[in-house]
């Protein structure tokens, strides 16, 4: 699984990138053989005192071409990252469950 983290309008704080990487690895570890690439884009206003809008946009590409995209806006980056990861994990889990159920039912179908 290839992970790419991009930041705009906030500089590149190492602590934030480390947090995102740690949360990604924890949340998506069970899908490492299903997910080809994950791109995280963090964006916010330049002045943290003025703006309360922090955005986390996650795009997960599965092997086979399925793409999931979620975006969360929160006051803090950690909240936006956590909620976006929760949604993307839910979407991937549902998709893989449907795919595996279809394969199981096709294998069990009488000929």
KOLDREN-17822 format. One record per atom (N, C-alpha, C): residue number from 1; residue in three letters; atom name; x, y, z. Coordinates in steps of 0.001 Angstrom, whole numbers. Example, Ala and Ser with C-alpha at 12.3 -4.5 7.8 and 13.67 -1.06 7.14 Angstrom:
BEGIN
<1; ALA; N; <13190; -5690; 7800>>
<1; ALA; CA; <12300; -4500; 7800>>
<1; ALA; C; <13200; -3300; 7800>>
<2; SER; N; <12850; -2250; 7080>>
<2; SER; CA; <13670; -1060; 7140>>
<2; SER; C; <12900; 30; 7870>>
END
This chain:
BEGIN
<1; UNK; N; <854; -1169; 0>>
<1; UNK; CA; <0; 0; 0>>
<1; UNK; C; <901; 1233; 0>>
<2; UNK; N; <725; 2063; -994>>
<2; UNK; CA; <1502; 3296; -1126>>
<2; UNK; C; <696; 4431; -495>>
<3; UNK; N; <1347; 5241; 352>>
<3; UNK; CA; <676; 6347; 1048>>
<3; UNK; C; <1331; 7655; 647>>
<4; UNK; N; <507; 8618; 255>>
<4; UNK; CA; <976; 9950; -117>>
<4; UNK; C; <216; 10974; 719>>
<5; UNK; N; <941; 11859; 1404>>
<5; UNK; CA; <329; 12902; 2227>>
<5; UNK; C; <717; 14251; 1649>>
<6; UNK; N; <-288; 15066; 1356>>
<6; UNK; CA; <-55; 16405; 806>>
<6; UNK; C; <-687; 17436; 1725>>
<7; UNK; N; <-28; 18568; 1853>>
<7; UNK; CA; <-538; 19656; 2691>>
<7; UNK; C; <-564; 20939; 1872>>
<8; UNK; N; <-1615; 21737; 2049>>
<8; UNK; CA; <-1652; 23044; 1391>>
<8; UNK; C; <-2247; 24068; 2346>>
<9; UNK; N; <-1640; 25226; 2349>>
<9; UNK; CA; <-2111; 26314; 3188>>
<9; UNK; C; <-1752; 26164; 4658>>
<10; UNK; N; <-897; 25173; 4989>>
<10; UNK; CA; <-570; 24956; 6402>>
<10; UNK; C; <911; 24696; 6625>>
<11; UNK; N; <1712; 24760; 5599>>
<11; UNK; CA; <3099; 24353; 5765>>
<11; UNK; C; <3154; 22837; 5791>>
<12; UNK; N; <4179; 22286; 6387>>
<12; UNK; CA; <4290; 20832; 6458>>
<12; UNK; C; <4757; 20424; 7852>>
<13; UNK; N; <3876; 20519; 8833>>
<13; UNK; CA; <4307; 20132; 10183>>
<13; UNK; C; <4545; 18626; 10283>>
<14; UNK; N; <5742; 18260; 10754>>
<14; UNK; CA; <6105; 16846; 10863>>
<14; UNK; C; <5192; 16094; 11823>>
<15; UNK; N; <4803; 16743; 12906>>
<15; UNK; CA; <3945; 16082; 13897>>
<15; UNK; C; <2599; 15704; 13281>>
<16; UNK; N; <2044; 16569; 12444>>
<16; UNK; CA; <769; 16283; 11796>>
<16; UNK; C; <918; 15143; 10794>>
<17; UNK; N; <1980; 15160; 10006>>
<17; UNK; CA; <2207; 14077; 9048>>
<17; UNK; C; <2434; 12748; 9758>>
<18; UNK; N; <3151; 12772; 10860>>
<18; UNK; CA; <3360; 11552; 11639>>
<18; UNK; C; <2040; 11023; 12186>>
<19; UNK; N; <1189; 11934; 12668>>
<19; UNK; CA; <-119; 11544; 13192>>
<19; UNK; C; <-960; 10889; 12093>>
<20; UNK; N; <-1010; 11532; 10927>>
<20; UNK; CA; <-1797; 11003; 9813>>
<20; UNK; C; <-1268; 9635; 9389>>
<21; UNK; N; <23; 9497; 9264>>
<21; UNK; CA; <628; 8223; 8863>>
<21; UNK; C; <324; 7118; 9876>>
<22; UNK; N; <459; 7438; 11145>>
<22; UNK; CA; <177; 6461; 12206>>
<22; UNK; C; <-1292; 6022; 12185>>
<23; UNK; N; <-2201; 6973; 12028>>
<23; UNK; CA; <-3639; 6666; 11984>>
<23; UNK; C; <-3986; 5864; 10730>>
<24; UNK; N; <-3378; 6212; 9595>>
<24; UNK; CA; <-3619; 5468; 8356>>
<24; UNK; C; <-3171; 4022; 8491>>
<25; UNK; N; <-1986; 3838; 8981>>
<25; UNK; CA; <-1456; 2483; 9118>>
<25; UNK; C; <-2303; 1660; 10081>>
<26; UNK; N; <-2754; 2271; 11158>>
<26; UNK; CA; <-3586; 1563; 12120>>
<26; UNK; C; <-4950; 1215; 11526>>
<27; UNK; N; <-5580; 2179; 10847>>
<27; UNK; CA; <-6934; 1984; 10325>>
<27; UNK; C; <-6991; 1072; 9108>>
<28; UNK; N; <-5974; 1133; 8250>>
<28; UNK; CA; <-6042; 418; 6974>>
<28; UNK; C; <-5111; -794; 6900>>
<29; UNK; N; <-4466; -1146; 7997>>
<29; UNK; CA; <-3522; -2273; 7976>>
<29; UNK; C; <-4178; -3565; 7492>>
<30; UNK; N; <-5408; -3807; 7913>>
<30; UNK; CA; <-6075; -5060; 7514>>
<30; UNK; C; <-6417; -5095; 6031>>
<31; UNK; N; <-6339; -3937; 5359>>
<31; UNK; CA; <-6644; -3867; 3932>>
<31; UNK; C; <-5391; -3722; 3079>>
<32; UNK; N; <-4207; -3928; 3650>>
<32; UNK; CA; <-2977; -3651; 2926>>
<32; UNK; C; <-2831; -4463; 1637>>
<33; UNK; N; <-3498; -5608; 1544>>
<33; UNK; CA; <-3431; -6416; 321>>
<33; UNK; C; <-4543; -6055; -661>>
<34; UNK; N; <-5466; -5209; -233>>
<34; UNK; CA; <-6581; -4793; -1081>>
<34; UNK; C; <-6425; -3361; -1593>>
<35; UNK; N; <-5715; -2525; -833>>
<35; UNK; CA; <-5574; -1108; -1175>>
<35; UNK; C; <-4229; -883; -1858>>
<36; UNK; N; <-4293; -318; -3054>>
<36; UNK; CA; <-3076; -42; -3811>>
<36; UNK; C; <-2420; 1261; -3365>>
<37; UNK; N; <-3243; 2320; -3243>>
<37; UNK; CA; <-2696; 3636; -2905>>
<37; UNK; C; <-3698; 4446; -2108>>
<38; UNK; N; <-3186; 5220; -1152>>
<38; UNK; CA; <-3997; 6146; -376>>
<38; UNK; C; <-3355; 7520; -478>>
<39; UNK; N; <-4161; 8505; -847>>
<39; UNK; CA; <-3690; 9881; -908>>
<39; UNK; C; <-4475; 10700; 102>>
<40; UNK; N; <-3764; 11416; 959>>
<40; UNK; CA; <-4389; 12277; 1956>>
<40; UNK; C; <-3999; 13708; 1638>>
<41; UNK; N; <-5000; 14575; 1514>>
<41; UNK; CA; <-4737; 15985; 1266>>
<41; UNK; C; <-5283; 16781; 2443>>
<42; UNK; N; <-4398; 17464; 3144>>
<42; UNK; CA; <-4778; 18301; 4268>>
<42; UNK; C; <-4712; 19755; 3840>>
<43; UNK; N; <-5765; 20497; 4135>>
<43; UNK; CA; <-5794; 21901; 3736>>
<43; UNK; C; <-6415; 22731; 4850>>
<44; UNK; N; <-5938; 23944; 4941>>
<44; UNK; CA; <-6477; 24874; 5930>>
<44; UNK; C; <-6021; 26268; 5613>>
<45; UNK; N; <-6646; 27229; 6266>>
<45; UNK; CA; <-6249; 28619; 6080>>
<45; UNK; C; <-4870; 28822; 6688>>
<46; UNK; N; <-4147; 29781; 6192>>
<46; UNK; CA; <-2802; 30031; 6684>>
<46; UNK; C; <-2755; 30453; 8139>>
<47; UNK; N; <-3747; 31201; 8603>>
<47; UNK; CA; <-3750; 31684; 9974>>
<47; UNK; C; <-4681; 30820; 10817>>
<48; UNK; N; <-4118; 30019; 11681>>
<48; UNK; CA; <-4908; 29092; 12494>>
<48; UNK; C; <-5818; 29825; 13465>>
<49; UNK; N; <-5476; 31059; 13838>>
<49; UNK; CA; <-6302; 31801; 14783>>
<49; UNK; C; <-7586; 32315; 14133>>
<50; UNK; N; <-7544; 32584; 12841>>
<50; UNK; CA; <-8682; 33190; 12153>>
<50; UNK; C; <-9654; 32140; 11636>>
<51; UNK; N; <-9162; 31089; 11030>>
<51; UNK; CA; <-10017; 30102; 10383>>
<51; UNK; C; <-10198; 28869; 11252>>
<52; UNK; N; <-11420; 28361; 11256>>
<52; UNK; CA; <-11684; 27115; 11984>>
<52; UNK; C; <-11983; 25995; 11000>>
<53; UNK; N; <-11605; 26183; 9752>>
<53; UNK; CA; <-11925; 25208; 8721>>
<53; UNK; C; <-10681; 24411; 8343>>
<54; UNK; N; <-10623; 23162; 8810>>
<54; UNK; CA; <-9532; 22256; 8475>>
<54; UNK; C; <-10137; 21118; 7656>>
<55; UNK; N; <-9533; 20819; 6524>>
<55; UNK; CA; <-10085; 19818; 5621>>
<55; UNK; C; <-9123; 18648; 5466>>
<56; UNK; N; <-9701; 17445; 5513>>
<56; UNK; CA; <-8951; 16222; 5233>>
<56; UNK; C; <-9690; 15484; 4124>>
<57; UNK; N; <-9038; 15335; 2988>>
<57; UNK; CA; <-9610; 14633; 1836>>
<57; UNK; C; <-8779; 13372; 1616>>
<58; UNK; N; <-9429; 12216; 1677>>
<58; UNK; CA; <-8730; 10938; 1506>>
<58; UNK; C; <-9275; 10227; 277>>
<59; UNK; N; <-8362; 9784; -580>>
<59; UNK; CA; <-8716; 8975; -1747>>
<59; UNK; C; <-7995; 7640; -1607>>
<60; UNK; N; <-8767; 6559; -1621>>
<60; UNK; CA; <-8200; 5212; -1528>>
<60; UNK; C; <-8496; 4476; -2822>>
<61; UNK; N; <-7434; 3976; -3441>>
<61; UNK; CA; <-7574; 3215; -4690>>
<61; UNK; C; <-7307; 1748; -4390>>
<62; UNK; N; <-8293; 906; -4680>>
<62; UNK; CA; <-8148; -525; -4465>>
<62; UNK; C; <-7581; -1180; -5713>>
<63; UNK; N; <-6926; -2319; -5520>>
<63; UNK; CA; <-6503; -3100; -6675>>
<63; UNK; C; <-7772; -3507; -7413>>
<64; UNK; N; <-7769; -3386; -8707>>
<64; UNK; CA; <-8959; -3678; -9490>>
<64; UNK; C; <-9666; -2414; -9951>>
<65; UNK; N; <-9226; -1251; -9458>>
<65; UNK; CA; <-9743; -5; -9986>>
<65; UNK; C; <-10791; 724; -9172>>
<66; UNK; N; <-11323; 138; -8121>>
<66; UNK; CA; <-12328; 825; -7306>>
<66; UNK; C; <-11663; 1968; -6545>>
<67; UNK; N; <-12319; 3129; -6557>>
<67; UNK; CA; <-11780; 4313; -5891>>
<67; UNK; C; <-12812; 4847; -4907>>
<68; UNK; N; <-12360; 5144; -3707>>
<68; UNK; CA; <-13203; 5753; -2683>>
<68; UNK; C; <-12630; 7114; -2341>>
<69; UNK; N; <-13512; 8087; -2135>>
<69; UNK; CA; <-13077; 9431; -1809>>
<69; UNK; C; <-13997; 10000; -722>>
<70; UNK; N; <-13395; 10511; 341>>
<70; UNK; CA; <-14161; 11152; 1407>>
<70; UNK; C; <-13477; 12451; 1798>>
<71; UNK; N; <-14283; 13378; 2299>>
<71; UNK; CA; <-13751; 14654; 2756>>
<71; UNK; C; <-14443; 15044; 4043>>
<72; UNK; N; <-13658; 15507; 5001>>
<72; UNK; CA; <-14185; 15965; 6279>>
<72; UNK; C; <-13628; 17350; 6582>>
<73; UNK; N; <-14496; 18204; 7124>>
<73; UNK; CA; <-14085; 19543; 7564>>
<73; UNK; C; <-14414; 19670; 9040>>
<74; UNK; N; <-13401; 20012; 9799>>
<74; UNK; CA; <-13550; 20153; 11240>>
<74; UNK; C; <-12692; 21310; 11727>>
<75; UNK; N; <-12828; 21624; 12996>>
<75; UNK; CA; <-12048; 22702; 13585>>
<75; UNK; C; <-10578; 22300; 13759>>
<76; UNK; N; <-10323; 21014; 14014>>
<76; UNK; CA; <-8959; 20525; 14237>>
<76; UNK; C; <-8631; 19446; 13210>>
<77; UNK; N; <-7385; 19418; 12774>>
<77; UNK; CA; <-6967; 18414; 11794>>
<77; UNK; C; <-7148; 17002; 12323>>
<78; UNK; N; <-6839; 16794; 13593>>
<78; UNK; CA; <-6960; 15434; 14132>>
<78; UNK; C; <-8400; 14928; 14032>>
<79; UNK; N; <-9370; 15778; 14284>>
<79; UNK; CA; <-10782; 15380; 14159>>
<79; UNK; C; <-11148; 15097; 12713>>
<80; UNK; N; <-10689; 15941; 11812>>
<80; UNK; CA; <-10990; 15748; 10393>>
<80; UNK; C; <-10373; 14444; 9881>>
<81; UNK; N; <-9141; 14170; 10283>>
<81; UNK; CA; <-8455; 12938; 9864>>
<81; UNK; C; <-9180; 11718; 10416>>
<82; UNK; N; <-9499; 11744; 11707>>
<82; UNK; CA; <-10158; 10597; 12334>>
<82; UNK; C; <-11512; 10294; 11702>>
<83; UNK; N; <-12318; 11322; 11462>>
<83; UNK; CA; <-13639; 11108; 10863>>
<83; UNK; C; <-13530; 10635; 9409>>
<84; UNK; N; <-12594; 11204; 8661>>
<84; UNK; CA; <-12409; 10769; 7271>>
<84; UNK; C; <-11950; 9311; 7217>>
<85; UNK; N; <-11045; 8938; 8107>>
<85; UNK; CA; <-10583; 7542; 8149>>
<85; UNK; C; <-11703; 6588; 8558>>
<86; UNK; N; <-12535; 7020; 9457>>
<86; UNK; CA; <-13670; 6186; 9865>>
<86; UNK; C; <-14588; 5930; 8674>>
<87; UNK; N; <-14862; 6974; 7890>>
<87; UNK; CA; <-15738; 6830; 6728>>
<87; UNK; C; <-15104; 5993; 5629>>
<88; UNK; N; <-13820; 6209; 5352>>
<88; UNK; CA; <-13177; 5463; 4266>>
<88; UNK; C; <-13036; 3994; 4644>>
<89; UNK; N; <-12757; 3719; 5908>>
<89; UNK; CA; <-12674; 2332; 6375>>
<89; UNK; C; <-14025; 1638; 6245>>
<90; UNK; N; <-15081; 2336; 6606>>
<90; UNK; CA; <-16431; 1794; 6474>>
<90; UNK; C; <-16742; 1470; 5010>>
<91; UNK; N; <-16423; 2392; 4111>>
<91; UNK; CA; <-16685; 2190; 2679>>
<91; UNK; C; <-15902; 1006; 2113>>
<92; UNK; N; <-14628; 906; 2473>>
<92; UNK; CA; <-13805; -201; 1977>>
<92; UNK; C; <-14319; -1526; 2525>>
<93; UNK; N; <-14645; -1571; 3804>>
<93; UNK; CA; <-15166; -2792; 4418>>
<93; UNK; C; <-16434; -3259; 3716>>
<94; UNK; N; <-17358; -2340; 3487>>
<94; UNK; CA; <-18608; -2705; 2800>>
<94; UNK; C; <-18361; -3202; 1389>>
<95; UNK; N; <-17503; -2545; 660>>
<95; UNK; CA; <-17220; -2940; -715>>
<95; UNK; C; <-16592; -4332; -774>>
<96; UNK; N; <-15612; -4576; 78>>
<96; UNK; CA; <-14950; -5878; 66>>
<96; UNK; C; <-15886; -6985; 540>>
<97; UNK; N; <-16772; -6679; 1478>>
<97; UNK; CA; <-17750; -7664; 1937>>
<97; UNK; C; <-18695; -8050; 814>>
<98; UNK; N; <-19164; -7072; 69>>
<98; UNK; CA; <-20058; -7348; -1061>>
<98; UNK; C; <-19336; -8180; -2114>>
<99; UNK; N; <-18089; -7827; -2429>>
<99; UNK; CA; <-17316; -8584; -3416>>
<99; UNK; C; <-17097; -10019; -2965>>
<100; UNK; N; <-16728; -10197; -1719>>
<100; UNK; CA; <-16460; -11548; -1214>>
<100; UNK; C; <-17735; -12374; -1104>>
<101; UNK; N; <-18854; -11735; -744>>
<101; UNK; CA; <-20138; -12452; -707>>
<101; UNK; C; <-20551; -12905; -2103>>
<102; UNK; N; <-20301; -12060; -3107>>
<102; UNK; CA; <-20638; -12424; -4489>>
<102; UNK; C; <-19792; -13600; -4956>>
<103; UNK; N; <-18529; -13597; -4596>>
<103; UNK; CA; <-17653; -14714; -4969>>
<103; UNK; C; <-18095; -15988; -4268>>
<104; UNK; N; <-18399; -15895; -2979>>
<104; UNK; CA; <-18850; -17065; -2228>>
<104; UNK; C; <-20135; -17643; -2800>>
<105; UNK; N; <-21085; -16778; -3137>>
<105; UNK; CA; <-22352; -17281; -3658>>
<105; UNK; C; <-22168; -17880; -5064>>
<106; UNK; N; <-21248; -17341; -5847>>
<106; UNK; CA; <-20978; -17899; -7174>>
<106; UNK; C; <-20315; -19272; -7053>>
<107; UNK; N; <-19460; -19452; -6068>>
<107; UNK; CA; <-18803; -20730; -5869>>
<107; UNK; C; <-19754; -21797; -5328>>
<108; UNK; N; <-20757; -21361; -4590>>
<108; UNK; CA; <-21707; -22295; -3995>>
<108; UNK; C; <-22885; -22597; -4890>>
<109; UNK; N; <-23057; -21826; -5956>>
<109; UNK; CA; <-24212; -22014; -6840>>
<109; UNK; C; <-24106; -23365; -7548>>
<110; UNK; N; <-25220; -24088; -7603>>
<110; UNK; CA; <-25199; -25365; -8315>>
<110; UNK; C; <-25077; -25139; -9815>>
<111; UNK; N; <-24403; -26048; -10460>>
<111; UNK; CA; <-24202; -25921; -11913>>
<111; UNK; C; <-25265; -26636; -12674>>
END
